[in-house]
Amino acid sequence: MEKINAIITGVGGYVPDYVLTNDEISRMVDTNDEWIMTRIGVKERRILNEEGLGTSYMARKAAKQLMRKTQSTPDSIDAVIVATTTPDYHFPSTASILCDKLGLKNAFAFDLQAACSGFLYALEMAASMICSGRHKKVIIVGGDKMSSMVNYSDRATCPIFGDGAAAFMVEASTEDFGIMDSILRTDGKGLPFLHMKAGGSVCPPSYFSIDNKMHYIYQEGRTVFKYAVSNMSDVTAAIAEKNHLDKSNIDWIVPHQANLRIIDAVASRLEVPLEKVMINIERYGNTSAGTLPLCVWDFEKKLKKGDNLIFTAFGAGFTWGAVYVKWAYDGDKVAVE
Ligand code: UT7
């Protein structure tokens, strides 16, 4: 029997219209464009500011575009995975809401929570489901409405984050392309450095938790930065070595967009020039699980069949890893939307 591979056959994306600039942030907190650009690398970010809309709204826009681009019928989808830390509700899952909005009748759907590494883990999950032979067509979405948990009076976090979502179609193929390999890691000792203090089962919402601003992102930036640089660089180098990849045959690095200085460090460790690194942090900021697919959405036209891509991310948990993908289609042949 021929080996089944999990190939990516399309990408769809969505970012909200509202542009939150560094100038506007500078009017909210004591900061300025120069600090944000040199320390983080973000010029502007998109914000979903219409009342009553959550992550599933952006996921739906991205997935609908994906289904149009890949000419997929609702009945052909076997499963949906939504990687997010900002679900519409604690329950039911954002994936189940998305399933309904897309009119999927034959799919099962669930959310995956691995913070900023969520989409990386979703790639691995989809690949395992397809390579098992049990599922043929899986939609994976990475998306977050980070503005729903950002404290816009905390200058250490509010310039970093933005809202957005994007999606991949992952399908079975006997061609020698697709999600080839992964190294994924988790270390729960990261908890104190990056978390939300209340709202979960340990500390349910209360007047106390609201009065004490415990429903926002808490981050000890310097510590997270240090772990992000070393873990992302090490794991990217490890997956490259394992798959005989180096600067001569890596076509693209697709890094999580948390900080331009982290991206630079990962690229220089592999001696890969920045022209081969997907970077859009200056326009969207850190959209958490959204960054990796939003990068591919932006750079799709430049991708060629057979290109070697290494995806890498680091996030709360700590969670991190790298996934090696051999791209399966020419991006410039995709019909313009
Ligand atoms: O996506 C999940 C994973 N997350 C990450 O990968 C984020 C990793 N961390 C980072 O990207 C960086 O640590 C930050 C961008 C969060 C912070 O940058 P930093 O260079 O590590 O700054 P810092 O926290 O060490 O602060 C340096 C100084 C401090 O002032 P003092 O104590 O030296 O006087 C801060 O108070 O910069 C000050 N500062 C600011 N100044 C102007 C912090 N935020 C700002 C600001 N504007 N927005």
Residues whose N, C-alpha, C, O or C-beta is under 5 A from the ligand:
A	BS01	UT7	D30 T31 N32 W35 R39 I40 C116 R155 A156 G221 R222 V224 F225 A228 A258 N259 F314 G315 A316
